[in-house]
Amino acid sequence: MTARTLYYAPGACSLASHIALEETGAPFETVRLNLQAGDQRAPEYLAVNERGRVPALDEGGWVLTENTALLRHIARAHPEAGLWPESPRDQALADEWLGWLSTNHHPAYAHIRRAERYSADEAAHPGIRAKGADTFGDLCTMTEVRLSNGGWAVGGRYSVVDPYLLLFWTWGRGPALGFDMAERFPAWTAHARAMAGRPAVQRAFAREGLPLPV
């Protein structure tokens, strides 16, 4: 198999692809970036991913970026791992989940953490962050409803959608938002706790230095 290297930052959106790679059981290497120190803008990393963001997956010089693309690629490259649904409708639901999370939850969170992307006026940043937090909370409520029947996200079977959901759960409990996830979103928290029991999740969280859901 071609050598693989995942470029990630602890707790960033790359966590989802990190977990997916662990789920395959295939070997891979990791390069840890410190976003606060600006590692993503270093020439060495820009030579890998000119966009200067994580994740990036290098497979023998072939580089893939964008989390949802990585998740699909990892799942399809390892059908034996069962990370992608089998039926056409479940595949469509998986695509729906990935698209909805990436185009709604992620941008809302970016308004909280990266207000400068949305206005050059520093006086506007508190309002941008506050609105982002409100929007993220509303999106979490929608996610809670979708997960209220319990189990995994798609068709009752584990898939790459589940690590992506776990990522946004960790952002909800993180310092930027500080949501009481268990109180506000019990079904999503039950999903996160089920994820915490998977060895692949435990390995990825240990490497990134993150506390598991409890």
C-alpha positions, 0 to 999 in steps of 0.5 A: 500500500502507498505510504499515507501521511495525515496532516492534522491539528489537535481538536480541529476538523481533521479529527474526523478523518483521523478517526476514520483512518484509525478505523481502517486498521491500515498503517499511516503516519501523522504530522501534527500542526500547531495552528496557533503558532501558524504552522499551517502557513509555513512554506513546508506545509503550503507545499503540501496544501496551498490552502493552508488548512487541515486536514491534508492526506498525502498518499505517495505525493498525491494530496487530498484536502477537504474533510468530507472528501477525505472521509469518502475516500478513506471509506471507499478505499477500505470497503472491508472496514464497512465505513460507507453504507451499502444501499443507495438510499443510505449512501445518499443519507450519508452524503446528506449528513456530510454536506449538511454538517460541512456547510452549516455547523462548520461555518457557524463555528467559524464565525465564533473562532474566526470572526475576522474572516467575516468583517475587517471591523473589529467592533463587529466581531463580538456580534459575529461571534454571538450570532455564530454561537446562537446559530450553532446552538440551533443546528445542534438542536436539529442534530439532536432531533435527527439522532433521537432514535438512538444508534448510529447516524445512517441505517443503524450501521457505523459509518464515516458520518459518525466521526464527523458528528463526534467532531462537532459534539467536541466543539460544542463542549469546547471552550469557545461555546461551553455547551452542557452537551449532556443536558442540552443534547442527550441523544447526541451525547449518547452517540458521543459516548458510544463513539468513546468506546471504539478503540479507533476513537480512543487512539485518535483522541490519545494522539491528539491529547483530547479527553474522551466523551463521558 
